[in-house]
Amino acid sequence: MPRIVPEDKARQGRWGWHTFRILIAALLLAFIAWGIAEIYGNMIDRTPTTEQGELPRNEQGETPKG
């Protein structure tokens, strides 16, 4: 014969502070990784580029031949 359990006591498990701390730690690590990626992306985006159709120039301002 199956045991009858009241609805307010039938639970799969409890939430617990341990799980909450792990979720918060994972969220903080994700924000840190995102911040590092943003900083790195801004650093590599600031490299000088030439306009389309413009030839690169050397230090004297002359267009290299060849």
mmJSON file of the N, C-alpha and C atoms, coordinates in Angstrom:
{"data_MODEL":{"atom_site":{
"group_PDB":["ATOM","ATOM","ATOM","ATOM","ATOM","ATOM","ATOM","ATOM","ATOM","ATOM","ATOM","ATOM","ATOM","ATOM","ATOM","ATOM","ATOM","ATOM","ATOM","ATOM","ATOM","ATOM","ATOM","ATOM","ATOM","ATOM","ATOM","ATOM","ATOM","ATOM","ATOM","ATOM","ATOM","ATOM","ATOM","ATOM","ATOM","ATOM","ATOM","ATOM","ATOM","ATOM","ATOM","ATOM","ATOM","ATOM","ATOM","ATOM","ATOM","ATOM","ATOM","ATOM","ATOM","ATOM","ATOM","ATOM","ATOM","ATOM","ATOM","ATOM","ATOM","ATOM","ATOM","ATOM","ATOM","ATOM","ATOM","ATOM","ATOM","ATOM","ATOM","ATOM","ATOM","ATOM","ATOM","ATOM","ATOM","ATOM","ATOM","ATOM","ATOM","ATOM","ATOM","ATOM","ATOM","ATOM","ATOM","ATOM","ATOM","ATOM","ATOM","ATOM","ATOM","ATOM","ATOM","ATOM","ATOM","ATOM","ATOM","ATOM","ATOM","ATOM","ATOM","ATOM","ATOM","ATOM","ATOM","ATOM","ATOM","ATOM","ATOM","ATOM","ATOM","ATOM","ATOM","ATOM","ATOM","ATOM","ATOM","ATOM","ATOM","ATOM","ATOM","ATOM","ATOM","ATOM","ATOM","ATOM","ATOM","ATOM","ATOM","ATOM","ATOM","ATOM","ATOM","ATOM","ATOM","ATOM","ATOM","ATOM","ATOM","ATOM","ATOM","ATOM","ATOM","ATOM","ATOM","ATOM","ATOM","ATOM","ATOM","ATOM","ATOM","ATOM","ATOM","ATOM","ATOM","ATOM","ATOM","ATOM","ATOM","ATOM","ATOM","ATOM","ATOM","ATOM","ATOM","ATOM","ATOM","ATOM","ATOM","ATOM","ATOM","ATOM","ATOM","ATOM","ATOM","ATOM","ATOM","ATOM","ATOM","ATOM","ATOM","ATOM","ATOM","ATOM","ATOM","ATOM","ATOM","ATOM","ATOM","ATOM","ATOM","ATOM","ATOM","ATOM","ATOM","ATOM"],
"id":[1,2,3,4,5,6,7,8,9,10,11,12,13,14,15,16,17,18,19,20,21,22,23,24,25,26,27,28,29,30,31,32,33,34,35,36,37,38,39,40,41,42,43,44,45,46,47,48,49,50,51,52,53,54,55,56,57,58,59,60,61,62,63,64,65,66,67,68,69,70,71,72,73,74,75,76,77,78,79,80,81,82,83,84,85,86,87,88,89,90,91,92,93,94,95,96,97,98,99,100,101,102,103,104,105,106,107,108,109,110,111,112,113,114,115,116,117,118,119,120,121,122,123,124,125,126,127,128,129,130,131,132,133,134,135,136,137,138,139,140,141,142,143,144,145,146,147,148,149,150,151,152,153,154,155,156,157,158,159,160,161,162,163,164,165,166,167,168,169,170,171,172,173,174,175,176,177,178,179,180,181,182,183,184,185,186,187,188,189,190,191,192,193,194,195,196,197,198],
"type_symbol":["N","C","C","N","C","C","N","C","C","N","C","C","N","C","C","N","C","C","N","C","C","N","C","C","N","C","C","N","C","C","N","C","C","N","C","C","N","C","C","N","C","C","N","C","C","N","C","C","N","C","C","N","C","C","N","C","C","N","C","C","N","C","C","N","C","C","N","C","C","N","C","C","N","C","C","N","C","C","N","C","C","N","C","C","N","C","C","N","C","C","N","C","C","N","C","C","N","C","C","N","C","C","N","C","C","N","C","C","N","C","C","N","C","C","N","C","C","N","C","C","N","C","C","N","C","C","N","C","C","N","C","C","N","C","C","N","C","C","N","C","C","N","C","C","N","C","C","N","C","C","N","C","C","N","C","C","N","C","C","N","C","C","N","C","C","N","C","C","N","C","C","N","C","C","N","C","C","N","C","C","N","C","C","N","C","C","N","C","C","N","C","C","N","C","C","N","C","C"],
"label_atom_id":["N","CA","C","N","CA","C","N","CA","C","N","CA","C","N","CA","C","N","CA","C","N","CA","C","N","CA","C","N","CA","C","N","CA","C","N","CA","C","N","CA","C","N","CA","C","N","CA","C","N","CA","C","N","CA","C","N","CA","C","N","CA","C","N","CA","C","N","CA","C","N","CA","C","N","CA","C","N","CA","C","N","CA","C","N","CA","C","N","CA","C","N","CA","C","N","CA","C","N","CA","C","N","CA","C","N","CA","C","N","CA","C","N","CA","C","N","CA","C","N","CA","C","N","CA","C","N","CA","C","N","CA","C","N","CA","C","N","CA","C","N","CA","C","N","CA","C","N","CA","C","N","CA","C","N","CA","C","N","CA","C","N","CA","C","N","CA","C","N","CA","C","N","CA","C","N","CA","C","N","CA","C","N","CA","C","N","CA","C","N","CA","C","N","CA","C","N","CA","C","N","CA","C","N","CA","C","N","CA","C","N","CA","C","N","CA","C","N","CA","C","N","CA","C","N","CA","C","N","CA","C"],
"label_alt_id":[null,null,null,null,null,null,null,null,null,null,null,null,null,null,null,null,null,null,null,null,null,null,null,null,null,null,null,null,null,null,null,null,null,null,null,null,null,null,null,null,null,null,null,null,null,null,null,null,null,null,null,null,null,null,null,null,null,null,null,null,null,null,null,null,null,null,null,null,null,null,null,null,null,null,null,null,null,null,null,null,null,null,null,null,null,null,null,null,null,null,null,null,null,null,null,null,null,null,null,null,null,null,null,null,null,null,null,null,null,null,null,null,null,null,null,null,null,null,null,null,null,null,null,null,null,null,null,null,null,null,null,null,null,null,null,null,null,null,null,null,null,null,null,null,null,null,null,null,null,null,null,null,null,null,null,null,null,null,null,null,null,null,null,null,null,null,null,null,null,null,null,null,null,null,null,null,null,null,null,null,null,null,null,null,null,null,null,null,null,null,null,null,null,null,null,null,null,null],
"label_comp_id":["MET","MET","MET","PRO","PRO","PRO","ARG","ARG","ARG","ILE","ILE","ILE","VAL","VAL","VAL","PRO","PRO","PRO","GLU","GLU","GLU","ASP","ASP","ASP","LYS","LYS","LYS","ALA","ALA","ALA","ARG","ARG","ARG","GLN","GLN","GLN","GLY","GLY","GLY","ARG","ARG","ARG","TRP","TRP","TRP","GLY","GLY","GLY","TRP","TRP","TRP","HIS","HIS","HIS","THR","THR","THR","PHE","PHE","PHE","ARG","ARG","ARG","ILE","ILE","ILE","LEU","LEU","LEU","ILE","ILE","ILE","ALA","ALA","ALA","ALA","ALA","ALA","LEU","LEU","LEU","LEU","LEU","LEU","LEU","LEU","LEU","ALA","ALA","ALA","PHE","PHE","PHE","ILE","ILE","ILE","ALA","ALA","ALA","TRP","TRP","TRP","GLY","GLY","GLY","ILE","ILE","ILE","ALA","ALA","ALA","GLU","GLU","GLU","ILE","ILE","ILE","TYR","TYR","TYR","GLY","GLY","GLY","ASN","ASN","ASN","MET","MET","MET","ILE","ILE","ILE","ASP","ASP","ASP","ARG","ARG","ARG","THR","THR","THR","PRO","PRO","PRO","THR","THR","THR","THR","THR","THR","GLU","GLU","GLU","GLN","GLN","GLN","GLY","GLY","GLY","GLU","GLU","GLU","LEU","LEU","LEU","PRO","PRO","PRO","ARG","ARG","ARG","ASN","ASN","ASN","GLU","GLU","GLU","GLN","GLN","GLN","GLY","GLY","GLY","GLU","GLU","GLU","THR","THR","THR","PRO","PRO","PRO","LYS","LYS","LYS","GLY","GLY","GLY"],
"label_asym_id":["A","A","A","A","A","A","A","A","A","A","A","A","A","A","A","A","A","A","A","A","A","A","A","A","A","A","A","A","A","A","A","A","A","A","A","A","A","A","A","A","A","A","A","A","A","A","A","A","A","A","A","A","A","A","A","A","A","A","A","A","A","A","A","A","A","A","A","A","A","A","A","A","A","A","A","A","A","A","A","A","A","A","A","A","A","A","A","A","A","A","A","A","A","A","A","A","A","A","A","A","A","A","A","A","A","A","A","A","A","A","A","A","A","A","A","A","A","A","A","A","A","A","A","A","A","A","A","A","A","A","A","A","A","A","A","A","A","A","A","A","A","A","A","A","A","A","A","A","A","A","A","A","A","A","A","A","A","A","A","A","A","A","A","A","A","A","A","A","A","A","A","A","A","A","A","A","A","A","A","A","A","A","A","A","A","A","A","A","A","A","A","A","A","A","A","A","A","A"],
"label_entity_id":["1","1","1","1","1","1","1","1","1","1","1","1","1","1","1","1","1","1","1","1","1","1","1","1","1","1","1","1","1","1","1","1","1","1","1","1","1","1","1","1","1","1","1","1","1","1","1","1","1","1","1","1","1","1","1","1","1","1","1","1","1","1","1","1","1","1","1","1","1","1","1","1","1","1","1","1","1","1","1","1","1","1","1","1","1","1","1","1","1","1","1","1","1","1","1","1","1","1","1","1","1","1","1","1","1","1","1","1","1","1","1","1","1","1","1","1","1","1","1","1","1","1","1","1","1","1","1","1","1","1","1","1","1","1","1","1","1","1","1","1","1","1","1","1","1","1","1","1","1","1","1","1","1","1","1","1","1","1","1","1","1","1","1","1","1","1","1","1","1","1","1","1","1","1","1","1","1","1","1","1","1","1","1","1","1","1","1","1","1","1","1","1","1","1","1","1","1","1"],
"label_seq_id":[1,1,1,2,2,2,3,3,3,4,4,4,5,5,5,6,6,6,7,7,7,8,8,8,9,9,9,10,10,10,11,11,11,12,12,12,13,13,13,14,14,14,15,15,15,16,16,16,17,17,17,18,18,18,19,19,19,20,20,20,21,21,21,22,22,22,23,23,23,24,24,24,25,25,25,26,26,26,27,27,27,28,28,28,29,29,29,30,30,30,31,31,31,32,32,32,33,33,33,34,34,34,35,35,35,36,36,36,37,37,37,38,38,38,39,39,39,40,40,40,41,41,41,42,42,42,43,43,43,44,44,44,45,45,45,46,46,46,47,47,47,48,48,48,49,49,49,50,50,50,51,51,51,52,52,52,53,53,53,54,54,54,55,55,55,56,56,56,57,57,57,58,58,58,59,59,59,60,60,60,61,61,61,62,62,62,63,63,63,64,64,64,65,65,65,66,66,66],
"pdbx_PDB_ins_code":[null,null,null,null,null,null,null,null,null,null,null,null,null,null,null,null,null,null,null,null,null,null,null,null,null,null,null,null,null,null,null,null,null,null,null,null,null,null,null,null,null,null,null,null,null,null,null,null,null,null,null,null,null,null,null,null,null,null,null,null,null,null,null,null,null,null,null,null,null,null,null,null,null,null,null,null,null,null,null,null,null,null,null,null,null,null,null,null,null,null,null,null,null,null,null,null,null,null,null,null,null,null,null,null,null,null,null,null,null,null,null,null,null,null,null,null,null,null,null,null,null,null,null,null,null,null,null,null,null,null,null,null,null,null,null,null,null,null,null,null,null,null,null,null,null,null,null,null,null,null,null,null,null,null,null,null,null,null,null,null,null,null,null,null,null,null,null,null,null,null,null,null,null,null,null,null,null,null,null,null,null,null,null,null,null,null,null,null,null,null,null,null,null,null,null,null,null,null],
"Cartn_x":[0.834,0.0,0.887,0.664,1.489,1.226,2.294,2.187,1.648,0.707,0.129,0.904,1.424,2.222,1.454,1.315,0.629,1.382,0.651,1.253,2.304,2.105,3.063,4.371,4.417,5.64,6.271,5.629,6.163,7.091,8.375,9.361,10.462,11.037,12.154,13.429,13.581,14.784,14.651,15.571,15.488,16.471,16.232,17.049,18.443,18.588,19.869,20.772,21.551,22.482,23.68,24.049,25.207,24.987,23.834,23.503,23.455,22.89,22.796,24.191,25.105,26.471,27.179,26.956,27.578,27.043,25.744,25.161,25.69,25.817,26.349,27.811,28.609,30.016,30.145,29.314,29.358,28.98,28.011,27.604,28.723,29.39,30.505,31.664,31.968,33.03,32.676,31.405,30.977,31.142,30.797,30.976,32.456,33.303,34.739,35.28,34.885,35.33,34.832,33.592,33.036,33.836,34.161,34.938,36.307,36.972,38.288,38.172,37.142,36.948,36.68,35.925,35.655,36.943,37.749,39.003,39.929,40.058,40.92,40.405,39.094,38.526,38.787,38.715,39.007,40.483,41.344,42.779,43.148,42.608,42.98,42.238,41.149,40.401,41.096,41.978,42.646,43.895,44.189,45.35,45.107,46.125,45.929,45.648,44.683,44.339,44.358,44.505,44.486,43.081,42.736,41.441,41.439,40.266,40.167,40.59,41.491,41.982,43.244,43.617,44.818,45.978,47.113,48.28,49.004,49.578,50.336,51.579,51.976,53.143,54.211,55.475,56.568,56.771,57.839,58.052,58.299,58.819,59.068,57.832,56.761,55.519,55.458,56.386,56.394,55.705,55.074,54.44,55.539,55.65,56.687,56.425,57.514,57.401,57.599,56.859,57.06,56.083],
"Cartn_y":[-1.174,0.0,1.249,2.172,3.384,4.305,4.987,5.921,7.248,7.852,9.143,10.251,11.162,12.272,13.568,14.425,15.702,16.569,17.41,18.228,19.19,19.747,20.72,20.073,18.77,18.079,17.269,17.159,16.407,17.326,17.144,17.992,17.112,17.553,16.847,17.083,18.232,18.597,20.039,20.494,21.885,22.724,24.007,24.95,24.999,25.367,25.333,26.506,26.922,28.038,27.622,26.37,25.909,26.116,25.737,25.918,27.395,28.197,29.639,30.254,29.854,30.393,29.98,28.765,28.316,29.111,29.359,30.148,31.582,32.188,33.554,33.584,32.607,32.546,32.383,31.545,31.349,32.631,33.356,34.621,35.648,35.735,36.669,36.308,35.03,34.616,34.934,34.793,35.124,36.622,37.471,38.913,39.284,38.62,38.891,38.51,37.342,36.91,37.869,38.331,39.278,40.588,41.06,42.292,42.171,41.033,40.809,40.792,40.144,40.098,41.489,42.319,43.692,44.511,44.405,45.159,44.71,43.413,42.901,43.335,43.286,43.707,45.173,46.019,47.439,47.668,46.872,47.029,46.688,45.592,45.216,46.041,46.687,47.514,48.851,49.264,50.555,50.503,49.356,49.274,50.102,50.81,51.658,50.818,51.235,50.556,51.573,51.08,51.975,52.0,53.106,53.215,52.323,51.893,51.028,51.806,51.23,51.875,52.692,52.92,53.687,52.726,53.022,52.174,52.489,51.495,51.765,52.578,53.423,54.277,53.92,54.149,53.872,55.062,55.029,56.065,57.444,57.513,58.8,59.32,58.576,59.021,58.657,57.84,57.455,56.11,55.93,54.649,53.681,52.518,51.557,51.049,50.804,50.296,48.792,48.131,46.7,45.916],
"Cartn_z":[0.0,0.0,0.0,-0.955,-1.019,0.18,0.535,1.649,1.146,1.841,1.449,2.16,1.339,1.868,1.613,2.619,2.402,1.396,0.649,-0.405,0.117,1.305,1.815,2.28,2.407,2.824,1.694,0.564,-0.57,-1.363,-1.181,-1.85,-2.437,-3.523,-4.137,-3.348,-2.849,-2.106,-1.679,-0.892,-0.463,-1.242,-1.237,-2.014,-1.425,-0.2,0.493,0.152,1.118,0.93,0.098,0.15,-0.617,-2.117,-2.601,-4.014,-4.375,-3.503,-3.743,-3.858,-2.977,-3.036,-4.325,-4.768,-6.016,-7.199,-7.223,-8.309,-8.316,-7.155,-7.071,-7.511,-7.077,-7.476,-8.993,-9.582,-11.036,-11.767,-11.249,-11.858,-11.77,-10.636,-10.488,-11.423,-11.541,-12.463,-13.914,-14.263,-15.623,-15.888,-14.904,-15.063,-15.173,-14.402,-14.477,-15.855,-16.361,-17.691,-18.774,-18.628,-19.59,-19.557,-18.369,-18.245,-18.878,-18.653,-19.258,-20.783,-21.302,-22.756,-23.317,-22.589,-23.039,-23.071,-22.03,-21.973,-23.09,-23.29,-24.355,-25.725,-25.912,-27.191,-27.485,-26.472,-26.67,-26.943,-26.325,-26.56,-28.0,-28.526,-29.893,-30.931,-30.543,-31.48,-31.726,-30.852,-30.974,-31.854,-32.46,-33.328,-34.58,-35.055,-36.232,-37.475,-38.229,-39.478,-40.602,-41.816,-42.963,-43.54,-44.139,-44.796,-46.033,-46.437,-47.6,-48.839,-49.625,-50.833,-50.589,-49.348,-49.031,-48.839,-49.438,-49.306,-48.0,-47.364,-46.136,-46.435,-45.499,-45.694,-44.665,-45.048,-44.122,-43.186,-42.388,-41.381,-41.989,-43.207,-43.854,-44.574,-44.555,-45.202,-46.675,-47.143,-48.54,-48.72,-49.859,-50.172,-50.618,-49.981,-50.385,-51.794,-52.532,-53.91,-53.908,-54.786,-54.96,-54.338],
"occupancy":[1.0,1.0,1.0,1.0,1.0,1.0,1.0,1.0,1.0,1.0,1.0,1.0,1.0,1.0,1.0,1.0,1.0,1.0,1.0,1.0,1.0,1.0,1.0,1.0,1.0,1.0,1.0,1.0,1.0,1.0,1.0,1.0,1.0,1.0,1.0,1.0,1.0,1.0,1.0,1.0,1.0,1.0,1.0,1.0,1.0,1.0,1.0,1.0,1.0,1.0,1.0,1.0,1.0,1.0,1.0,1.0,1.0,1.0,1.0,1.0,1.0,1.0,1.0,1.0,1.0,1.0,1.0,1.0,1.0,1.0,1.0,1.0,1.0,1.0,1.0,1.0,1.0,1.0,1.0,1.0,1.0,1.0,1.0,1.0,1.0,1.0,1.0,1.0,1.0,1.0,1.0,1.0,1.0,1.0,1.0,1.0,1.0,1.0,1.0,1.0,1.0,1.0,1.0,1.0,1.0,1.0,1.0,1.0,1.0,1.0,1.0,1.0,1.0,1.0,1.0,1.0,1.0,1.0,1.0,1.0,1.0,1.0,1.0,1.0,1.0,1.0,1.0,1.0,1.0,1.0,1.0,1.0,1.0,1.0,1.0,1.0,1.0,1.0,1.0,1.0,1.0,1.0,1.0,1.0,1.0,1.0,1.0,1.0,1.0,1.0,1.0,1.0,1.0,1.0,1.0,1.0,1.0,1.0,1.0,1.0,1.0,1.0,1.0,1.0,1.0,1.0,1.0,1.0,1.0,1.0,1.0,1.0,1.0,1.0,1.0,1.0,1.0,1.0,1.0,1.0,1.0,1.0,1.0,1.0,1.0,1.0,1.0,1.0,1.0,1.0,1.0,1.0,1.0,1.0,1.0,1.0,1.0,1.0],
"B_iso_or_equiv":[0.0,0.0,0.0,0.0,0.0,0.0,0.0,0.0,0.0,0.0,0.0,0.0,0.0,0.0,0.0,0.0,0.0,0.0,0.0,0.0,0.0,0.0,0.0,0.0,0.0,0.0,0.0,0.0,0.0,0.0,0.0,0.0,0.0,0.0,0.0,0.0,0.0,0.0,0.0,0.0,0.0,0.0,0.0,0.0,0.0,0.0,0.0,0.0,0.0,0.0,0.0,0.0,0.0,0.0,0.0,0.0,0.0,0.0,0.0,0.0,0.0,0.0,0.0,0.0,0.0,0.0,0.0,0.0,0.0,0.0,0.0,0.0,0.0,0.0,0.0,0.0,0.0,0.0,0.0,0.0,0.0,0.0,0.0,0.0,0.0,0.0,0.0,0.0,0.0,0.0,0.0,0.0,0.0,0.0,0.0,0.0,0.0,0.0,0.0,0.0,0.0,0.0,0.0,0.0,0.0,0.0,0.0,0.0,0.0,0.0,0.0,0.0,0.0,0.0,0.0,0.0,0.0,0.0,0.0,0.0,0.0,0.0,0.0,0.0,0.0,0.0,0.0,0.0,0.0,0.0,0.0,0.0,0.0,0.0,0.0,0.0,0.0,0.0,0.0,0.0,0.0,0.0,0.0,0.0,0.0,0.0,0.0,0.0,0.0,0.0,0.0,0.0,0.0,0.0,0.0,0.0,0.0,0.0,0.0,0.0,0.0,0.0,0.0,0.0,0.0,0.0,0.0,0.0,0.0,0.0,0.0,0.0,0.0,0.0,0.0,0.0,0.0,0.0,0.0,0.0,0.0,0.0,0.0,0.0,0.0,0.0,0.0,0.0,0.0,0.0,0.0,0.0,0.0,0.0,0.0,0.0,0.0,0.0],
"pdbx_formal_charge":[null,null,null,null,null,null,null,null,null,null,null,null,null,null,null,null,null,null,null,null,null,null,null,null,null,null,null,null,null,null,null,null,null,null,null,null,null,null,null,null,null,null,null,null,null,null,null,null,null,null,null,null,null,null,null,null,null,null,null,null,null,null,null,null,null,null,null,null,null,null,null,null,null,null,null,null,null,null,null,null,null,null,null,null,null,null,null,null,null,null,null,null,null,null,null,null,null,null,null,null,null,null,null,null,null,null,null,null,null,null,null,null,null,null,null,null,null,null,null,null,null,null,null,null,null,null,null,null,null,null,null,null,null,null,null,null,null,null,null,null,null,null,null,null,null,null,null,null,null,null,null,null,null,null,null,null,null,null,null,null,null,null,null,null,null,null,null,null,null,null,null,null,null,null,null,null,null,null,null,null,null,null,null,null,null,null,null,null,null,null,null,null,null,null,null,null,null,null],
"auth_seq_id":[1,1,1,2,2,2,3,3,3,4,4,4,5,5,5,6,6,6,7,7,7,8,8,8,9,9,9,10,10,10,11,11,11,12,12,12,13,13,13,14,14,14,15,15,15,16,16,16,17,17,17,18,18,18,19,19,19,20,20,20,21,21,21,22,22,22,23,23,23,24,24,24,25,25,25,26,26,26,27,27,27,28,28,28,29,29,29,30,30,30,31,31,31,32,32,32,33,33,33,34,34,34,35,35,35,36,36,36,37,37,37,38,38,38,39,39,39,40,40,40,41,41,41,42,42,42,43,43,43,44,44,44,45,45,45,46,46,46,47,47,47,48,48,48,49,49,49,50,50,50,51,51,51,52,52,52,53,53,53,54,54,54,55,55,55,56,56,56,57,57,57,58,58,58,59,59,59,60,60,60,61,61,61,62,62,62,63,63,63,64,64,64,65,65,65,66,66,66],
"auth_comp_id":["MET","MET","MET","PRO","PRO","PRO","ARG","ARG","ARG","ILE","ILE","ILE","VAL","VAL","VAL","PRO","PRO","PRO","GLU","GLU","GLU","ASP","ASP","ASP","LYS","LYS","LYS","ALA","ALA","ALA","ARG","ARG","ARG","GLN","GLN","GLN","GLY","GLY","GLY","ARG","ARG","ARG","TRP","TRP","TRP","GLY","GLY","GLY","TRP","TRP","TRP","HIS","HIS","HIS","THR","THR","THR","PHE","PHE","PHE","ARG","ARG","ARG","ILE","ILE","ILE","LEU","LEU","LEU","ILE","ILE","ILE","ALA","ALA","ALA","ALA","ALA","ALA","LEU","LEU","LEU","LEU","LEU","LEU","LEU","LEU","LEU","ALA","ALA","ALA","PHE","PHE","PHE","ILE","ILE","ILE","ALA","ALA","ALA","TRP","TRP","TRP","GLY","GLY","GLY","ILE","ILE","ILE","ALA","ALA","ALA","GLU","GLU","GLU","ILE","ILE","ILE","TYR","TYR","TYR","GLY","GLY","GLY","ASN","ASN","ASN","MET","MET","MET","ILE","ILE","ILE","ASP","ASP","ASP","ARG","ARG","ARG","THR","THR","THR","PRO","PRO","PRO","THR","THR","THR","THR","THR","THR","GLU","GLU","GLU","GLN","GLN","GLN","GLY","GLY","GLY","GLU","GLU","GLU","LEU","LEU","LEU","PRO","PRO","PRO","ARG","ARG","ARG","ASN","ASN","ASN","GLU","GLU","GLU","GLN","GLN","GLN","GLY","GLY","GLY","GLU","GLU","GLU","THR","THR","THR","PRO","PRO","PRO","LYS","LYS","LYS","GLY","GLY","GLY"],
"auth_asym_id":["A","A","A","A","A","A","A","A","A","A","A","A","A","A","A","A","A","A","A","A","A","A","A","A","A","A","A","A","A","A","A","A","A","A","A","A","A","A","A","A","A","A","A","A","A","A","A","A","A","A","A","A","A","A","A","A","A","A","A","A","A","A","A","A","A","A","A","A","A","A","A","A","A","A","A","A","A","A","A","A","A","A","A","A","A","A","A","A","A","A","A","A","A","A","A","A","A","A","A","A","A","A","A","A","A","A","A","A","A","A","A","A","A","A","A","A","A","A","A","A","A","A","A","A","A","A","A","A","A","A","A","A","A","A","A","A","A","A","A","A","A","A","A","A","A","A","A","A","A","A","A","A","A","A","A","A","A","A","A","A","A","A","A","A","A","A","A","A","A","A","A","A","A","A","A","A","A","A","A","A","A","A","A","A","A","A","A","A","A","A","A","A","A","A","A","A","A","A"],
"auth_atom_id":["N","CA","C","N","CA","C","N","CA","C","N","CA","C","N","CA","C","N","CA","C","N","CA","C","N","CA","C","N","CA","C","N","CA","C","N","CA","C","N","CA","C","N","CA","C","N","CA","C","N","CA","C","N","CA","C","N","CA","C","N","CA","C","N","CA","C","N","CA","C","N","CA","C","N","CA","C","N","CA","C","N","CA","C","N","CA","C","N","CA","C","N","CA","C","N","CA","C","N","CA","C","N","CA","C","N","CA","C","N","CA","C","N","CA","C","N","CA","C","N","CA","C","N","CA","C","N","CA","C","N","CA","C","N","CA","C","N","CA","C","N","CA","C","N","CA","C","N","CA","C","N","CA","C","N","CA","C","N","CA","C","N","CA","C","N","CA","C","N","CA","C","N","CA","C","N","CA","C","N","CA","C","N","CA","C","N","CA","C","N","CA","C","N","CA","C","N","CA","C","N","CA","C","N","CA","C","N","CA","C","N","CA","C","N","CA","C","N","CA","C","N","CA","C","N","CA","C","N","CA","C"],
"pdbx_PDB_model_num":[1,1,1,1,1,1,1,1,1,1,1,1,1,1,1,1,1,1,1,1,1,1,1,1,1,1,1,1,1,1,1,1,1,1,1,1,1,1,1,1,1,1,1,1,1,1,1,1,1,1,1,1,1,1,1,1,1,1,1,1,1,1,1,1,1,1,1,1,1,1,1,1,1,1,1,1,1,1,1,1,1,1,1,1,1,1,1,1,1,1,1,1,1,1,1,1,1,1,1,1,1,1,1,1,1,1,1,1,1,1,1,1,1,1,1,1,1,1,1,1,1,1,1,1,1,1,1,1,1,1,1,1,1,1,1,1,1,1,1,1,1,1,1,1,1,1,1,1,1,1,1,1,1,1,1,1,1,1,1,1,1,1,1,1,1,1,1,1,1,1,1,1,1,1,1,1,1,1,1,1,1,1,1,1,1,1,1,1,1,1,1,1,1,1,1,1,1,1]
}}}
